[in-house]
Amino acid sequence: MSKLTHLNVIDTLEKNYMPYSMSVIVSRALPEIDGLKPSHRKLLYTMYKMGLLKGAKTKSANIVGQTMKLNPHGDGAIYETMVRLTRGNEALLHPLVDSKGNFGKNYSKEMAYAAPRYTEAKLDGICEEFFNDINKNTVDFMPNYDNTMQEPKLLPTTFPNILANPNMGIAVGMASSICSFNLKEVCQTTIEFLKNEEVDILEYLKAPDFSSGGQLILNKRELKAIYETGRGSFSLRGKYVYDQKNNCIDIYQIPYTTTTEAIIDKIIELVKGGKIKEINDIRDETDKEGLKITLDLKRNTDAEHLMNRLFKMTTLQDTFSCNFNILIHGKPMVLGVKQIIKEWTSFRIGCIKRQLAHDIEQKTQRLHLLKGLEKILLDIDRAVQIVRDTKKDKEVVPNLMKGFEIDEIQAEFIADIKLRNFNQEYILNKTKDIKALEKDIKNLESTLKNEEKVKKIIITELEQVAEKYGKPRKTEIIEEKHIEVVTVENLIEDYNVKFFITSENYLKKIPLTSLRSSSNGQKLKDDDFITQEIEGTNKSELLLFSNKAVVYKVRAYELEDKKTSSLGDYLKNLLNLADDERIIYMAVTDDYTGYMLFFYKNGKCAKIPLESYQTKTNRKQLANAYSDDEKLIHIEHIKEEKELVAASSIKKVLVFNTGEISPKTTRNSVGVQVLKPKKGSSLTMIKELDKVNFNNIDYYRGKVAAIGTFLKRDDSLEKVEELTFEGLDE
């Protein structure tokens, strides 16, 4: 790319893309402090100007057409905006549009809304709080796109609508995602903030609330972070009832963030994939009564356990991510809840002060006119005389000004009074309001100068809004500690299995049912043989110790079920072992109870609690699984203390109890002495007590760290021919 072309690209981006992105951010995607995006505001103001706040409903097509005077986008986009605001769509906690006809449902993709020519709408009652005193200079106005009419920059909402209804938008390079809160809680929180800005809003604003209901899983630490920073997430889950008579589950509320189709499709996928086996049929029974998904269950199904699995595996439990990105004075800002309330109260105080200033101005002008009229009352005949004796029309006002020492505005007002009203009764009736006006102006000016009085006005308005439009919470709050944590293991099918490991390092997991039904012996490679076989379950964990002092951890369900006719999994490939590395022992556990015993040539034993190999993270291998300072003679996993037999290279024998060996928490501990070496002897063997043939076992019993007793000629160690007793005298 040439330097010139490179510069042209930068120039083009600066001239075209930056203005576009700013337009999307400021004029389309992000809400402002009144809780509305420009498209919402244009639609609502159009409906207000059409008289749809008090009047009857009109066709949606008519509303869309009128809105196009303010909104240059197409009719489809305008109607789609309107649909989301309607009572029928159920997307908002407090709908802004009262609707008639099919406006679809927020919780369904397939329930499409009807065309605008078939539906009707008007503003909902709560919109009175949006347009209250809008004609009293409470907010700024600006020209529309073709400069033919004026529209408000913001609406003077009497409550924090920004928190009362959800709002989501994607701009260029940024997004906004604001959850809704219960209106009563929002109003009460704002009232408490106005009284004391240091208030703990968590005390009053319990948690978000959604039109879809459901349950919110409350984590106070995460919620506090959202309230403080405007970012974070929380979990929502659906609500259901179990119909014992018909053996079915009826899901009647789902998270705000998902749809019925998404849930049904995922459950069908799980059933077809064999991950869920308890469901016979699933139906969408949503009707005029509301949302309903029915699951027909198989016999003896635990409904609660099934639902916990569905919460884990489908969007029946979903996450709402918060990003409270709001336009404040034209600038996008991510604010916490308290900051939003602070910005709204600042905005509302400004609205009320402008309204007070407007009322003062109007009343002052009225008072000024009436005071001029009051001067006429002193000599009505003279006023009539002045008008009658004036030869030219344009001289009437100047002559009245001179005659009564009034200004031009007062003179114009007097000159416009009809002749029939030039009587004492009329003028007295008009001027008797002077004292009331003076009193009103004085009170208004006092309120305007005192911010505490302004705050009291806001508090009164909030109390009225809460009483008039407040509703009970739709979304139930449940403490996180009351929720059953569903792990991956909860979703795994459990059954009894047997594990086999061979000398050539092959591993098999065979279900016991398969093992019992098989009449064939185990298939093994030539010269291979089974070194260990242990029973467990499909949820057991395998600890595979290698000759390199490494332990490899494998979950049973990660291994494929094998048959006796299979060779099994080759551990060198399965665990990615080094060329000279092999597995020498397998331990199987469900709860990490018991101990690992490591016996060394020097007669020492390291007794390590099995829980020392348990990790919070899902680590696949641990180094330094045992000490490699000395040659390892024997490994064993014991679940409870037992007696073992130790034999040395000079046929010294010791029967001891493992309970006498002190445990060590460090995995690679060198251990404690069990059989003391003598004359250069070493430990050569550890055996189970029932694997030896002793006439008098007590003869060999002793405490650990003993030299042991010579093996009697009448006693024998099983398979003694496999032992190498170095230095043994014939």
TIMAR-264017 format. One line per 4 residues: number of its first residue (from 1); their letters; for each residue x, y, z negated of C-alpha. Coordinates in steps of 0.5 Angstrom, whole numbers. Example, Ala and Ser with C-alpha at 12.3 -4.5 7.8 and 13.67 -1.06 7.14 Angstrom:
% residues 2
1> as> 25,-9,-16  27,-2,-14
This chain:
% residues 730
1> mskl> 0,0,0  3,7,2  4,12,-3  -2,17,1
5> thln> -7,11,1  -6,10,-7  -7,17,-8  -13,17,-4
9> vidt> -16,11,-8  -15,15,-15  -18,22,-12  -24,18,-9
13> lekn> -25,14,-16  -24,21,-20  -29,24,-15  -34,19,-14
17> ympy> -34,13,-20  -33,18,-26  -39,22,-25  -43,16,-23
21> smsv> -41,12,-30  -42,18,-34  -49,19,-31  -51,12,-32
25> ivsr> -48,13,-40  -52,20,-41  -58,19,-37  -60,12,-36
29> alpe> -57,6,-41  -56,9,-48  -62,12,-53  -61,18,-56
33> idgl> -63,20,-63  -71,20,-62  -70,13,-60  -71,13,-53
37> kpsh> -68,13,-46  -69,18,-41  -74,13,-37  -78,12,-43
41> rkll> -78,19,-45  -80,21,-38  -86,16,-38  -89,18,-45
45> ytmy> -88,25,-43  -92,24,-37  -97,20,-40  -98,26,-46
49> kmgl> -99,31,-40  -104,27,-37  -108,27,-43  -107,20,-45
53> lkga> -106,21,-52  -113,22,-54  -117,20,-47  -119,13,-44
57> ktks> -114,9,-41  -112,10,-34  -110,5,-28  -102,4,-29
61> aniv> -101,5,-22  -104,12,-23  -99,13,-29  -93,10,-25
65> gqtm> -95,15,-19  -95,21,-24  -88,19,-27  -85,20,-21
69> klnp> -85,27,-21  -80,27,-27  -77,20,-25  -73,19,-19
73> hgdg> -73,12,-19  -78,7,-15  -84,5,-18  -82,-2,-20
77> aiye> -77,1,-24  -82,5,-28  -87,0,-28  -82,-5,-31
81> tmvr> -80,0,-36  -87,1,-38  -89,-6,-39  -83,-7,-45
85> ltrg> -87,-1,-49  -94,-4,-48  -98,-8,-54  -99,-14,-49
89> neal> -92,-15,-48  -90,-16,-55  -83,-13,-55  -83,-8,-60
93> lhpl> -85,-8,-67  -89,-1,-66  -91,-1,-59  -92,6,-56
97> vdsk> -97,4,-50  -104,1,-51  -105,-4,-46  -111,-7,-42
101> gnfg> -109,-13,-37  -103,-18,-37  -97,-15,-38  -93,-21,-39
105> knys> -89,-24,-46  -82,-22,-48  -81,-29,-50  -83,-32,-43
109> kema> -79,-31,-37  -85,-35,-33  -91,-31,-36  -90,-25,-31
113> yaap> -94,-18,-31  -99,-17,-27  -99,-11,-21  -100,-4,-24
117> ryte> -106,-4,-20  -109,-9,-24  -107,-6,-31  -109,0,-35
121> akld> -106,4,-41  -106,10,-45  -101,12,-51  -101,8,-57
125> gice> -104,12,-63  -96,12,-66  -94,17,-60  -98,23,-64
129> effn> -91,23,-68  -87,24,-62  -91,30,-59  -93,33,-66
133> dink> -92,41,-65  -88,39,-58  -91,46,-56  -88,50,-62
137> ntvd> -81,50,-59  -79,44,-63  -74,42,-58  -71,44,-52
141> fmpn> -74,43,-45  -70,43,-38  -72,43,-31  -74,36,-27
145> ydnt> -70,33,-22  -73,38,-16  -74,44,-21  -81,44,-20
149> mqep> -83,43,-27  -80,42,-34  -79,36,-39  -77,35,-46
153> kllp> -69,34,-47  -72,30,-53  -78,28,-57  -79,31,-64
157> ttfp> -81,24,-67  -83,25,-75  -80,18,-76  -73,15,-74
161> nila> -76,11,-68  -69,10,-67  -69,4,-72  -76,2,-72
165> npnm> -76,-1,-65  -70,-5,-61  -66,-2,-56  -61,-5,-51
169> giav> -58,-2,-45  -51,-4,-41  -48,2,-39  -41,3,-35
173> gmas> -36,1,-39  -40,1,-46  -47,-2,-48  -52,-1,-54
177> sics> -55,-6,-58  -60,-4,-63  -64,-8,-67  -71,-6,-70
181> fnlk> -72,-5,-78  -79,-5,-81  -82,2,-81  -84,2,-88
185> evcq> -77,0,-90  -74,5,-85  -79,11,-88  -77,9,-95
189> ttie> -70,9,-94  -70,16,-90  -74,19,-96  -69,16,-101
193> flkn> -63,19,-97  -66,26,-96  -66,26,-104  -59,23,-105
197> eevd> -54,22,-99  -50,17,-103  -56,12,-104  -55,5,-103
201> iley> -59,3,-97  -58,-4,-97  -63,-3,-103  -69,-1,-99
205> lkap> -67,-3,-92  -67,-10,-93  -66,-13,-86  -68,-12,-79
209> dfss> -75,-14,-77  -77,-17,-70  -84,-17,-67  -82,-24,-65
213> ggql> -82,-26,-73  -78,-32,-74  -73,-32,-80  -67,-28,-81
217> ilnk> -61,-32,-85  -58,-27,-89  -51,-26,-91  -50,-20,-95
221> relk> -43,-19,-93  -44,-19,-86  -50,-14,-86  -47,-9,-90
225> aiye> -41,-9,-85  -47,-8,-80  -50,-2,-84  -43,1,-85
229> tgrg> -40,0,-78  -46,-1,-73  -42,-7,-71  -43,-14,-73
233> sfsl> -48,-20,-72  -53,-24,-76  -57,-31,-74  -64,-31,-73
237> rgky> -68,-38,-73  -75,-40,-71  -81,-42,-75  -85,-49,-75
241> vydq> -90,-53,-78  -90,-61,-78  -97,-64,-77  -96,-71,-80
245> knnc> -103,-73,-78  -101,-73,-70  -94,-74,-72  -91,-67,-68
249> idiy> -88,-61,-69  -91,-54,-67  -86,-49,-66  -90,-42,-67
253> qipy> -84,-37,-67  -78,-36,-64  -71,-32,-64  -72,-25,-61
257> tttt> -66,-26,-57  -69,-32,-53  -75,-35,-49  -79,-41,-49
261> eaii> -76,-44,-43  -69,-43,-45  -71,-48,-51  -75,-53,-48
265> dkii> -70,-54,-42  -65,-55,-47  -69,-60,-51  -70,-64,-45
269> elvk> -63,-64,-43  -61,-66,-50  -66,-72,-49  -64,-74,-42
273> ggki> -57,-74,-45  -59,-79,-51  -56,-74,-56  -64,-73,-59
277> kein> -67,-80,-59  -73,-78,-64  -77,-74,-59  -83,-77,-54
281> dird> -85,-71,-51  -85,-64,-51  -90,-59,-48  -91,-51,-48
285> etdk> -98,-50,-51  -97,-42,-51  -104,-39,-50  -108,-33,-52
289> eglk> -107,-35,-59  -100,-34,-58  -93,-38,-58  -93,-45,-59
293> itld> -88,-51,-57  -90,-58,-59  -86,-64,-60  -89,-71,-60
297> lkrn> -84,-75,-65  -83,-82,-65  -85,-86,-71  -81,-85,-78
301> tdae> -77,-79,-75  -75,-74,-81  -78,-68,-78  -73,-63,-82
305> hlmn> -67,-67,-80  -69,-66,-73  -70,-59,-73  -64,-58,-77
309> rlfk> -60,-61,-71  -64,-57,-66  -63,-51,-70  -55,-53,-68
313> mttl> -56,-55,-61  -61,-50,-58  -63,-43,-58  -68,-44,-64
317> qdtf> -63,-41,-68  -59,-35,-64  -55,-30,-66  -56,-22,-65
321> scnf> -50,-18,-64  -51,-11,-66  -47,-5,-63  -51,1,-65
325> nili> -48,6,-59  -52,12,-59  -52,19,-55  -51,24,-60
329> hgkp> -51,31,-57  -49,28,-50  -43,24,-53  -44,16,-54
333> mvlg> -42,14,-61  -42,8,-65  -46,9,-72  -47,6,-78
337> vkqi> -55,6,-81  -53,11,-86  -50,15,-80  -56,14,-76
341> ikew> -61,17,-81  -56,23,-83  -56,25,-75  -64,24,-75
345> tsfr> -65,28,-81  -60,33,-78  -64,33,-72  -71,33,-75
349> igci> -69,39,-80  -67,43,-74  -74,41,-70  -78,44,-77
353> krql> -74,50,-77  -75,51,-70  -82,50,-71  -82,55,-77
357> ahdi> -79,60,-73  -84,59,-68  -90,60,-73  -87,66,-76
361> eqkt> -86,69,-69  -93,68,-67  -96,70,-74  -91,76,-74
365> qrlh> -94,78,-67  -101,77,-69  -100,81,-75  -97,87,-71
369> llkg> -103,87,-66  -107,87,-72  -104,93,-76  -105,97,-69
373> leki> -112,95,-69  -112,97,-77  -110,104,-75  -116,105,-70
377> lldi> -121,103,-75  -119,110,-79  -122,114,-73  -126,110,-68
381> drav> -129,116,-65  -122,119,-63  -120,113,-60  -126,113,-56
385> qivr> -125,120,-54  -118,119,-52  -120,113,-47  -126,117,-45
389> dtkk> -122,124,-44  -116,120,-40  -116,122,-33  -112,116,-30
393> dkev> -112,109,-32  -104,108,-33  -104,114,-38  -109,110,-43
397> vpnl> -104,106,-46  -99,112,-47  -104,117,-50  -106,112,-55
401> mkgf> -99,111,-57  -99,118,-58  -106,119,-61  -104,114,-67
405> eide> -97,113,-67  -97,106,-65  -92,102,-60  -94,100,-53
409> iqae> -96,92,-54  -101,95,-60  -104,100,-55  -104,95,-49
413> fiad> -108,90,-54  -113,96,-56  -114,98,-49  -116,91,-47
417> iklr> -122,91,-52  -128,91,-49  -133,97,-50  -138,93,-54
421> nfnq> -133,91,-59  -131,98,-61  -135,98,-67  -133,98,-74
425> eyil> -136,91,-76  -131,88,-70  -125,91,-72  -126,90,-80
429> nktk> -127,82,-78  -120,82,-74  -116,86,-79  -118,82,-85
433> dika> -113,77,-84  -107,82,-85  -106,80,-92  -107,72,-90
437> lekd> -102,73,-85  -97,77,-89  -97,72,-94  -96,66,-89
441> iknl> -90,69,-86  -87,70,-93  -88,63,-95  -86,61,-88
445> estl> -80,65,-88  -78,62,-95  -79,55,-93  -74,57,-87
449> knee> -69,59,-91  -69,54,-96  -67,47,-94  -70,43,-100
453> kvkk> -77,45,-98  -75,43,-91  -73,36,-93  -80,36,-97
457> iiit> -84,37,-91  -80,31,-88  -81,27,-94  -89,28,-94
461> eleq> -89,27,-86  -85,20,-87  -90,18,-93  -96,19,-88
465> vaek> -93,15,-83  -91,9,-87  -98,9,-90  -101,10,-83
469> ygkp> -97,6,-79  -93,1,-84  -94,-6,-83  -92,-12,-87
473> rkte> -85,-15,-85  -86,-20,-79  -79,-23,-80  -78,-27,-86
477> iiee> -71,-27,-90  -68,-33,-92  -61,-33,-96  -56,-36,-93
481> khie> -54,-41,-99  -61,-44,-98  -60,-46,-91  -57,-53,-89
485> vvtv> -50,-53,-86  -51,-57,-80  -44,-59,-77  -42,-63,-71
489> enli> -42,-69,-76  -49,-68,-77  -50,-69,-70  -46,-75,-69
493> edyn> -50,-82,-69  -47,-86,-75  -46,-94,-75  -42,-99,-78
497> vkff> -35,-101,-74  -29,-105,-74  -22,-102,-73  -17,-106,-70
501> itse> -9,-104,-69  -4,-109,-66  3,-110,-66  4,-107,-59
505> nylk> 0,-101,-61  -7,-102,-58  -13,-99,-62  -20,-102,-62
509> kipl> -26,-99,-65  -32,-104,-64  -39,-104,-67  -40,-109,-72
513> tslr> -47,-111,-68  -42,-112,-62  -37,-116,-66  -43,-121,-69
517> sssn> -46,-122,-62  -39,-124,-58  -37,-131,-58  -30,-129,-55
521> gqkl> -24,-128,-59  -20,-122,-58  -17,-120,-52  -9,-118,-53
525> kddd> -3,-118,-49  2,-124,-49  6,-124,-55  1,-119,-58
529> fitq> -2,-120,-65  -7,-116,-69  -3,-112,-75  -9,-109,-79
533> eieg> -17,-109,-78  -21,-105,-83  -29,-103,-83  -31,-96,-83
537> tnks> -37,-92,-79  -37,-88,-73  -36,-82,-77  -30,-84,-81
541> elll> -23,-81,-80  -17,-85,-78  -10,-83,-81  -5,-86,-76
545> fsnk> 2,-86,-79  8,-87,-75  15,-89,-76  17,-82,-75
549> avvy> 14,-79,-81  8,-76,-78  1,-78,-79  -4,-77,-73
553> kvra> -11,-76,-75  -17,-78,-70  -25,-78,-72  -28,-85,-70
557> yele> -33,-82,-66  -28,-79,-61  -26,-86,-59  -30,-90,-54
561> dkkt> -33,-96,-57  -30,-102,-54  -31,-110,-53  -27,-116,-56
565> sslg> -26,-117,-48  -22,-110,-48  -15,-109,-50  -17,-102,-53
569> dylk> -14,-95,-53  -6,-95,-52  -4,-91,-58  2,-88,-54
573> nlln> -2,-85,-49  -8,-83,-54  -3,-79,-59  2,-77,-54
577> ladd> 7,-81,-58  15,-80,-57  19,-86,-53  21,-89,-59
581> erii> 15,-87,-64  10,-92,-66  4,-93,-71  6,-97,-77
585> ymav> 0,-96,-81  -8,-94,-80  -12,-92,-86  -19,-91,-85
589> tddy> -23,-86,-90  -30,-82,-90  -29,-78,-96  -21,-78,-97
593> tgym> -21,-81,-104  -16,-86,-106  -8,-86,-105  -3,-87,-100
597> lffy> 3,-91,-103  10,-91,-100  15,-96,-102  22,-95,-100
601> kngk> 28,-100,-100  31,-96,-106  26,-99,-110  22,-92,-111
605> caki> 15,-91,-109  11,-85,-107  4,-84,-109  0,-79,-105
609> ples> -7,-77,-106  -10,-78,-99  -14,-71,-100  -7,-68,-99
613> yqtk> -8,-70,-92  -14,-67,-91  -14,-60,-88  -19,-54,-87
617> tnrk> -18,-54,-80  -19,-59,-75  -11,-61,-74  -9,-67,-70
621> qlan> -3,-68,-73  2,-67,-80  9,-67,-80  13,-70,-86
625> aysd> 7,-75,-88  12,-78,-92  19,-78,-94  24,-81,-89
629> dekl> 30,-80,-93  30,-88,-95  28,-94,-91  21,-95,-91
633> ihie> 19,-102,-94  11,-102,-94  5,-97,-94  -2,-98,-97
637> hike> -8,-94,-98  -11,-96,-104  -18,-93,-106  -17,-96,-114
641> ekel> -12,-98,-118  -9,-105,-117  -4,-110,-119  2,-111,-114
645> vaas> 8,-116,-113  15,-113,-112  21,-117,-110  28,-115,-109
649> sikk> 33,-118,-104  36,-122,-110  29,-125,-112  28,-121,-117
653> vlvf> 20,-120,-118  16,-115,-122  8,-115,-122  6,-108,-124
657> ntge> 0,-104,-124  -1,-98,-119  -4,-94,-124  3,-93,-128
661> ispk> 6,-89,-122  5,-82,-123  2,-79,-117  6,-73,-113
665> ttrn> 2,-68,-109  8,-66,-104  7,-71,-98  14,-72,-97
669> svgv> 16,-73,-104  21,-79,-105  17,-82,-111  19,-85,-117
673> qvlk> 22,-92,-119  18,-98,-119  24,-104,-119  30,-102,-121
677> pkkg> 36,-104,-116  42,-109,-119  48,-111,-116  47,-107,-110
681> sslt> 40,-111,-109  34,-107,-105  27,-108,-105  25,-112,-99
685> mike> 17,-114,-100  11,-111,-103  5,-116,-103  -2,-117,-106
689> ldkv> -3,-121,-112  -7,-126,-109  -2,-127,-104  3,-131,-108
693> nfnn> 3,-137,-112  6,-136,-119  4,-141,-125  5,-136,-130
697> idyy> 3,-129,-127  5,-125,-134  12,-128,-134  13,-123,-128
701> rgkv> 9,-117,-131  12,-111,-133  12,-103,-133  15,-99,-127
705> aaig> 22,-97,-127  24,-105,-129  29,-109,-126  24,-115,-125
709> tflk> 25,-122,-127  28,-128,-123  23,-132,-119  22,-139,-122
713> rdds> 24,-145,-117  17,-148,-118  14,-141,-116  13,-139,-109
717> lekv> 12,-132,-105  7,-134,-99  11,-134,-93  17,-134,-96
721> eelt> 21,-136,-90  19,-129,-87  23,-125,-92  31,-124,-92
725> fegl> 34,-124,-99  41,-122,-98  46,-124,-103  41,-130,-105
729> de> 45,-136,-109  43,-143,-107
